[in-house]
Amino acid sequence: MSETSPPGPYWVLSTDYEGYSLVYSCRDYVIFRMEFSWILSREPTIPEETLEELHGILSSIGVDVSKMVPTNQDEAFCSAMSQ
C-alpha cells in the first residue's frame, strides 16, 4: 500500500468477477470515522442499471452516494497521466 492509500480494512460488497467491483472501507479513530467506497470497472463506463444497484447497496449501509465523485475515464486524460 502506498503512503497516499487510505488505511484498510477493505470489503468487497459486490462484484460480477468480470466487469465491476464495489469496495468499501471504514475505520474508527478516537474522534472521527473515515469511510471510503469505490465502484471499480474494467470499462470506462458502467451500465446505469448496475450503477443504481451499487448505489443502493451503499445507501443501505448509510453511505451518502451523492458525495461520490466520478473519475475521469477519458482516454486522453489517461494517456497524459501515464507519461
Number of C-alpha atoms within 10 A of each C-alpha: 7 6 6 6 7 15 15 12 9 14 12 13 13 15 15 8 7 8 11 18 18 20 18 19 16 16 14 9 8 5 5 7 9 11 12 15 18 16 19 16 14 10 9 11 10 14 7 9 9 11 15 11 12 22 18 14 16 19 13 10 8 9 17 11 14 8 7 13 8 8 9 10 11 9 10 9 10 11 9 8 8 6 5
